[in-house]
Amino acid sequence: MADNSSSVVRPLLTGPKRQHFPPEFYLDGFARGGLVAVYDRNQNTYRSQPPNNTAVVGHLYTFEDDAGRKRFEVEELFSKIEGYAAPVIESVAGGRLPSADDREAIAYFAAAALVRTPGMAASTEKLFAHLIGKGARDRMSTEAQAAQELATYAAETGAELTISPKEIFDFVHQGEYTIKIHKNIILAAMSANIKRIGDLFVQANWEIIRISSDRAAFITSDFPVSLFAREGIPESSPIGIATPGVVKTLALTSSVCLAMFEPGGKVRERAAVRERIRSINAGQALQSQRFLVARDAQLLRSVVKRTDLQSMASVEKFLPVTSEMSEHPSGNY
């Protein structure tokens, strides 16, 4: 009998308990003297700490299977993406423009950086809960439809129901309940989006923005991909990564930032000017979830003061941006 054991996909039952968002190697690019400065929006505090202890949560991407076993496949996926991207980001930071293969590595890293955050997980759960609630209200828009739903459920499950059509109708439409989405579903959705978003990023026109002076630097955060609405998009309009005219930025290190525009697949390089650095950093701060990260606290204090960040609550991801975000001086590609 032939040995087919090599074709069997074995569950990954071991992996790191401490899981970063964004990854440790990425945070290293914003360190000085082995430390990063961190601003905590929730506590309005500043501190210096090693990247290894920054933006880390126990079992953030670990899920449990039907047998109750902890599984690390999602963390392994992110680790592979990081492994491809790390040397490419180092090379680009060193002055080289990315090749076609390099672009793919960075694009999928950017996609993973966008979906792997606790803020995006919370937004995904909120979206799923909204859709489930809306679906229930649509299916039971009248008491007659509620009665039919109950009858179908009883026929399929054999359950003896004591709730009346009016009671279930009132329950569904009054909305006095909380819909919880299983973590496995959220992780599956986040992982599945990496390919779609990565492909979108690969196809975009890119701009590599470089800072040549040590007197300025880019910052990053626990939500490192920022969106900027270019001229012509009303402030009140919701925007997302596929919205025409929306620029996506990701600081690759404290001295290099990637800006992604409309589809085209071209790459160009620009020297960063002061106002553009300020705009990118302001957008990063305003769209962060909780933590800002930079090479020194003085820079963070300046950004926090300029944006009045300490008085602002974190916003839902990809909802309307503020006027400061829309002032991104990117120009036309």
N, C-alpha and C positions, 0 to 999 in steps of 0.2 A: 504494500500500500504506500502511495506517495505521501511524503511528509508535507502537509500544507500549513504547518504551524506558523511559518513566516508570514502568511497572509492574514493571520488573525490579529485584529487590533486589540491590544491588551490595554486595560485601564491604567492610567497613570495615577498611582496611589501615593506617590511621594513628591514633595516639592517644598519650596520655601514657605514658611508660615508668614513671614514679613514680606508684604507685597507693595511695591511703590507705584505711585501715580503722580507725576510722570516718573520714568525710571531713574535709577541712581546715576547711571553714566551720563544721562542728559543733564541732571542737576549739577554734575561735576563741571559742566561747561559754564556755570554761573558762579563758581566758587573762587575765592581768593584766599590763599594760604590754607587751603584744605577745608574752609568753612564757607557757608552761604549765610546771608542775612535773610531773615524771614519776618514778614509782617503778618500777624494774625488778625483778620478783620473782625472775628467774633469777640476777641478779647482786647483789641486795640493795643497790641503789644508788639515789641520788636525783640528779636533774639538772634544770636549767631550759633550755628550748629553744623555738624558734618552732614553732607548730603545723604549719608546712609541712614540718618535719623530724621529725614525730612520727607513729608508727604508719604508716609508709610502706614499701612493698616494691616492688621492680622487677618489673613484669609479673605482678603478683599475679592479675589477672583476664584477662590476655591468653591466648588459646589459639591453637593451630595447626590449620589445616584440612588436608584430604587432600593439598593441593598444597604443604604445608610453609610456608604464609604465616602470619605473625602477624596475628591478628584482634582487634579491639577492641570488638566489639558488646556484650560483657558490661559493660565499663567505661563504654560509652556509656549503657547502661541505667541504671546506678547514677548517672551524671551527670544524667540527666533526672529521676530521682527526687529527687536533691538539689536540682535547680533549682526544682522545685515546692515542696519543703519549706522551703527556706531562708527565704524571706520570711514564711512562715506561722509558723515557729518564732520569728523575730524579733518578729512581731506579738504572739504569745502571751506571749513574754518581756516585752513592753512593757505587758502588763496586759489584753489582750483575750482573751475566751474564743473558742475555735475554732468557726467555722461548720461546716455539714455538709461543704462542700468542703474546708475546712481540715482537718477530721478525716481525710478520705481521704488528703490529702497527708502528714499526720503518720503515719498508720497504715502507709502503704506505705514511708515512710522508716524507721519502727521495724522493719518486717519485713525490709527490706534490711539495716539495721544488725545484725539478728540473724543473718542467713544469710551475710553477706559476710566474716566473720572467718576468719583462719587456723585458729582453734580449731574453728569449725564445719566448715570444709573437712576438717580431720583427722578429726572425728567422723563426717562423711559417708562418707569413705573407709573408715573402720573398720567402719561399718555395712554398706556394700556388700560389703566383703571377708568379713564374717561371714555375710551372706546367701548369697554365692556358695559359701563353704565348706560351709555347712549344706546348701545345695541339692545339692552333690556327694555329701555323706555320705548324704543321703536317697535319692538316685538309685542309689547303690551301697552299700546297707546290707548286702548279701550278696555273696559272690564270684560267684554266678550273675548278679546284677544288674550287677556290674562287667563280666562277660563280655559281656552283652547291650549295654552301653554301648560297649564296644570294637568289637563287631561292627557296631553302627549307625554309629559314627564311620568305620570302615574302608569301609563301603558307601557312605557319603555323600562321602567325600573321595578314595577310591581309594588311601589310604595303606597301606603294608605295615608293620604294627605288630610290634615285637619284644618288647614288654612283655606279661607274662602277666596274666590277671585277678587272681591273688593279689597280684602286685606293685602293680598300680594300686589294689587294695582297701587294701592296707597303707599305701600312700603317702597316700591320701585320709584314712584314719582316724587315722594317727599324727600328722598335722598339722604335720609338720616342713617347712613351706614358708611363703612369704609371698605373699599375693595383692596385687598392685598394681593400683589403679584409675586409668585414664587421666584426666588433668586435665580433659579436655573433658567427660567424664561427670559429674565432680563439679561443674563450673561450670554445666552444664545443670540438674542437680538443684537446686543452690542458687538459680538464677534462677527455675526453675519454682515453687519454694516461696514466692516473694515474694507472688504473687497470693493463694494460699490463706491464708497467714499474715496478709497485709494485710487481707483480708476479715474474718478473725476479730477483728483489732484494731479495725476500723471498727465492728463490731457490739457491742463491749464497752461497759459503763459506764465512763466516764472520770472521773478526778479530777485536777485541776490543782493541784499543791501548790507554794505560793509561799513563799520566804524573804524577809522584809522587812528583816532586819538584815544589815549588812555583816559582822557577827561570825561568821556561819555560811555554809556553802556546800555544795552537792552536788559529788560527784566523779563521774568517769566512768572508762571503761577500754576495753581492746581487745575487750571483750565487753559492750557497753553496755546490753543488755536483760537485766535480772535477774528471777529468779523467786522468789516468796515463797510458802511453803505456809501457808495460813491455818489457824486452829484447827480441829481435827477430822481433819486429814490426818496419819497416822502418819509419824514421822521416817524410818522404814525404807522408805517407799513411794517408788518412782521417780515423778517429776513431770515434766510437760511443759507447753507453752503452752496446750494444750487441756484439761488436767486440771481438773475442777471444783474450785473453791476456791483456785486458784492465781492470785496477783496478779502481773502483769507491770509492771515499772517501767522507765522510761527518763528519765534526767535530760536535759532539753532544753537547759539552760544551767546555770551554777553556781547560779542562783537559782530555777529552775523545774524541777519534776519531773512527769512524767506517770505516773499509776498506772492500769492497766487491769484491770477486774474481770470479772464474769460478763456475759453478753449483756444488752443493754437499750438501748444507744444514747444514754444520757443523759450530760450533762456537768455537773460541779459543781466548785466551787473551794474550797480549804481553805488556811488559813494553816499553815505548817509549824511544828511544835513541836520542841523540842530532841531528844527521844527518838526521834521519827520520823525526823528528819534523820540521827541516828546509826545507826538501824536500816537505812535505805536505803543509806547509805554503806558500812556493814559488809557488807551483802549484795552490793553492787557489788564490793567488794574481794575477798570470798571466791569470787565467781563469775568473777573476771577470769581471763584466760589468762596474760598476762605483765605488761602495763603498766597501772598506775593513772595517771590524769591529773587534776590539780586546779589551782586558781588559785595555790596556794603550797605549798611543801614542808612547812611546819609542819602544815598540815591532813593531808597524806598521812602524815606521821610519826605523827600522832595515831591515824589510822585503822589503820595497819599495827600499831601497838603494841596497840591495843584488840582487834584480831582475832587477834593473834599470827600475822600473815600470813607473816612471813619463815620460820616453821618449817613451813609447810604447802605441799604440792605442789599444782599446778593440778589441778582435778578434771575428769572427763569431763562434758561438758555434759548437763544435764537428768537427771542421776542424783540420788539422794537428797540433800536439803539438810541442813545442820547445824541444830542447835537455835537458833543465833543468827539464822539466816535466817528460821526459822519464827516468830520473835517480832515480826514486822512488825505494828505497832499500827495496822492500817488501819481496823478497825471494819467494820460491815456497811454496804453501800451503801443 
